[in-house]
Amino acid sequence: MGALLGVEFRRYLARRTMRVAVLGAITAIAVAGLITFVVSQRPTAEGEAEARVERQKAFDACVRGDLGIDPEDVQPGQTIEEICGQVVSGPGFSAPQFALSSLPSVFVGTSVPLLLLAWVLAASFIGAEWHAGTVATQLTWEPRRMRVFVAKAVVSIALAAVLTVVLQAVLGAALVPAAAFRGSTEGLDEAWLREGLGVLMRGAAISAIAAALGYSIASVARNTAASMGLGFGYLIIFEQLIAGLRPGWQPWLLVPNIAVFLSGDSNLGFIDRSVGEAGLLLCAYAAGAMVIAAGLFVRRDVT
């Protein structure tokens, strides 16, 4: 099994799609780091004084009701002053400054395109092999179909998780100069490190789950485009329709559970599920898809 895994590992890394995707991701990260460095501005004393004056004016206007705060937004035990304090503490009242303490939130946002990338790479890996006839050729010297299926799946899933961690680490490194020279590096304590590592690991897990789903669909359909079309069509269109027509089904849909698991926050409001429960449900979906795909791979004709 080790030799078979090694073969699949080298085959996966040698694919042009993989190289182009990694190169594109690194290029995008470099551009994002450069833009953040240019845009970020460490505030001066005069700038901070002006920002405080603007915040105070906005706060007073908010309390008077000039900003259109709905009284229904004031929850029991909360005051209008507290709400207005949150409003004026947002962006727009000070110079844009990238804080390295916000890196966990950045990782949450970038985990979404990375999970989509993991889906595409895993689907194209098995889909392209079916299209090129490589699977049938490989089964002539390795007739144990389950071993072939598992080897390809393990490589696709493991590399999706590893690639996510590596690209997120590269992104973090690319943003360090903006924070160090033109932003802020305050708040980098143990709690920040735990939060960042938690987001990183959950993002890797989500990418692994996405790779398993993409691989399974492409294996069943024997086509990359089918996996991408069905997967993205389901996530973007079908789930939105289901959420609108059957709101009670939302706790069982992929997108809400991905949101809860990635954010690490079970109080998002649209489903009543803990972070651990959301993760377990997503793993169950991926495992179910893999079992179906494996069964069909073993039993169907390969020609």
CORCORHU-V820637 format. One record per residue. N is the residue number from 1. RES is the residue in one small letter. SS is DSSP state (hx for helix, st for strand, lp for the rest). D_LAST is the distance of its C-alpha to the last C-alpha in Angstrom with 2 decimals. Layout:
# CORCORHU-V820637
n-><N:N>
res-><RES:RES>
ss-><SS:SS>
d_last-><D_LAST:D_LAST>
This chain:
# CORCORHU-V820637
n-><1:2:3:4:5:6:7:8:9:10:11:12:13:14:15:16:17:18:19:20:21:22:23:24:25:26:27:28:29:30:31:32:33:34:35:36:37:38:39:40:41:42:43:44:45:46:47:48:49:50:51:52:53:54:55:56:57:58:59:60:61:62:63:64:65:66:67:68:69:70:71:72:73:74:75:76:77:78:79:80:81:82:83:84:85:86:87:88:89:90:91:92:93:94:95:96:97:98:99:100:101:102:103:104:105:106:107:108:109:110:111:112:113:114:115:116:117:118:119:120:121:122:123:124:125:126:127:128:129:130:131:132:133:134:135:136:137:138:139:140:141:142:143:144:145:146:147:148:149:150:151:152:153:154:155:156:157:158:159:160:161:162:163:164:165:166:167:168:169:170:171:172:173:174:175:176:177:178:179:180:181:182:183:184:185:186:187:188:189:190:191:192:193:194:195:196:197:198:199:200:201:202:203:204:205:206:207:208:209:210:211:212:213:214:215:216:217:218:219:220:221:222:223:224:225:226:227:228:229:230:231:232:233:234:235:236:237:238:239:240:241:242:243:244:245:246:247:248:249:250:251:252:253:254:255:256:257:258:259:260:261:262:263:264:265:266:267:268:269:270:271:272:273:274:275:276:277:278:279:280:281:282:283:284:285:286:287:288:289:290:291:292:293:294:295:296:297:298:299:300:301:302:303>
res-><m:g:a:l:l:g:v:e:f:r:r:y:l:a:r:r:t:m:r:v:a:v:l:g:a:i:t:a:i:a:v:a:g:l:i:t:f:v:v:s:q:r:p:t:a:e:g:e:a:e:a:r:v:e:r:q:k:a:f:d:a:c:v:r:g:d:l:g:i:d:p:e:d:v:q:p:g:q:t:i:e:e:i:c:g:q:v:v:s:g:p:g:f:s:a:p:q:f:a:l:s:s:l:p:s:v:f:v:g:t:s:v:p:l:l:l:l:a:w:v:l:a:a:s:f:i:g:a:e:w:h:a:g:t:v:a:t:q:l:t:w:e:p:r:r:m:r:v:f:v:a:k:a:v:v:s:i:a:l:a:a:v:l:t:v:v:l:q:a:v:l:g:a:a:l:v:p:a:a:a:f:r:g:s:t:e:g:l:d:e:a:w:l:r:e:g:l:g:v:l:m:r:g:a:a:i:s:a:i:a:a:a:l:g:y:s:i:a:s:v:a:r:n:t:a:a:s:m:g:l:g:f:g:y:l:i:i:f:e:q:l:i:a:g:l:r:p:g:w:q:p:w:l:l:v:p:n:i:a:v:f:l:s:g:d:s:n:l:g:f:i:d:r:s:v:g:e:a:g:l:l:l:c:a:y:a:a:g:a:m:v:i:a:a:g:l:f:v:r:r:d:v:t>
ss-><lp:hx:hx:hx:hx:hx:hx:hx:hx:hx:hx:hx:hx:hx:lp:hx:hx:hx:hx:hx:hx:hx:hx:hx:hx:hx:hx:hx:hx:hx:hx:hx:hx:hx:hx:hx:hx:hx:hx:lp:lp:lp:lp:lp:hx:hx:hx:hx:hx:hx:hx:hx:hx:hx:hx:hx:hx:hx:hx:hx:hx:hx:hx:hx:lp:lp:lp:lp:lp:lp:hx:hx:hx:lp:lp:lp:lp:lp:lp:hx:hx:hx:hx:hx:hx:hx:hx:hx:lp:lp:lp:lp:lp:lp:lp:lp:lp:lp:st:hx:hx:hx:hx:hx:hx:hx:hx:hx:hx:hx:hx:hx:hx:hx:hx:hx:hx:hx:hx:hx:hx:hx:hx:hx:hx:hx:hx:hx:hx:hx:hx:hx:lp:hx:hx:hx:hx:hx:hx:hx:hx:lp:lp:lp:hx:hx:hx:hx:hx:hx:hx:hx:hx:hx:hx:hx:hx:hx:hx:hx:hx:hx:hx:hx:hx:hx:hx:hx:hx:hx:hx:hx:hx:hx:hx:hx:hx:hx:hx:hx:hx:hx:lp:st:lp:lp:lp:lp:lp:hx:hx:hx:hx:hx:hx:hx:hx:hx:hx:hx:hx:hx:hx:hx:hx:hx:hx:hx:hx:hx:hx:hx:hx:hx:hx:hx:hx:hx:hx:hx:hx:lp:lp:hx:hx:hx:hx:hx:hx:hx:hx:hx:hx:hx:hx:hx:hx:hx:hx:hx:hx:hx:hx:hx:hx:lp:hx:hx:hx:hx:hx:hx:lp:hx:hx:hx:hx:hx:hx:hx:hx:hx:hx:lp:lp:lp:lp:lp:lp:lp:lp:lp:lp:lp:hx:hx:hx:hx:hx:hx:hx:hx:hx:hx:hx:hx:hx:hx:hx:hx:hx:hx:hx:hx:hx:hx:hx:hx:hx:lp:lp:lp:lp>
d_last-><24.27:26.71:25.10:21.67:23.49:25.29:22.22:20.77:24.30:24.78:21.45:22.44:25.92:24.92:23.02:25.08:24.65:26.26:29.09:29.85:29.95:32.30:34.45:34.74:35.69:38.29:39.71:40.08:41.77:44.15:45.10:45.65:47.83:49.86:50.39:51.46:53.86:55.40:55.73:56.98:60.77:62.93:65.75:69.31:72.35:73.34:69.89:69.85:73.31:72.22:69.10:71.29:73.55:70.62:69.16:72.56:73.00:69.57:70.32:73.64:72.12:69.42:72.02:74.07:71.05:70.70:67.00:66.11:65.11:64.50:66.78:63.90:62.18:65.00:63.84:66.39:67.90:67.00:69.39:69.09:70.16:67.17:64.74:66.50:66.42:62.63:62.51:64.68:62.96:59.76:58.89:61.23:64.46:64.02:62.50:58.72:58.28:55.09:55.65:53.47:54.04:51.72:48.73:47.21:47.21:45.56:42.79:42.24:41.81:39.50:37.26:35.84:34.41:33.22:31.25:29.63:28.87:27.34:25.07:23.96:23.44:21.41:19.20:18.78:18.05:14.86:14.02:14.51:12.36:9.26:10.60:11.35:8.23:10.77:9.27:6.81:10.03:12.27:11.03:12.08:15.61:15.66:13.95:16.01:13.72:16.81:18.51:15.87:15.85:19.65:20.26:18.55:20.31:23.61:23.70:22.97:25.59:28.16:28.17:28.53:31.65:33.01:32.53:34.38:37.26:37.53:37.57:40.07:42.23:42.17:43.17:46.00:47.23:47.15:49.36:51.89:53.97:54.44:55.73:57.79:59.56:59.54:58.74:59.30:58.25:60.28:58.94:56.64:57.46:55.69:54.70:53.08:51.12:49.89:48.88:47.05:45.15:44.31:42.85:40.95:39.38:38.58:36.97:34.80:33.85:33.00:30.79:28.96:28.54:27.34:24.78:23.52:23.29:21.65:19.06:18.37:18.03:15.77:13.49:13.48:13.20:10.82:13.63:17.01:19.07:18.24:19.56:22.56:23.33:23.17:24.95:27.70:28.13:28.69:31.06:33.02:33.20:32.21:34.19:37.20:37.17:36.91:39.68:41.86:41.26:41.02:43.00:43.00:39.26:39.70:39.95:36.33:34.86:33.26:35.63:38.92:37.79:36.55:39.96:41.87:39.96:40.10:43.76:44.80:47.01:46.85:49.60:47.77:48.84:45.80:44.36:46.20:44.02:44.81:42.95:41.70:40.58:38.67:36.91:36.03:34.67:32.42:31.18:30.55:28.46:26.37:26.06:25.05:22.28:21.03:21.20:19.17:16.44:16.54:16.42:13.31:11.60:12.82:12.19:8.97:5.69:3.83:0.00>
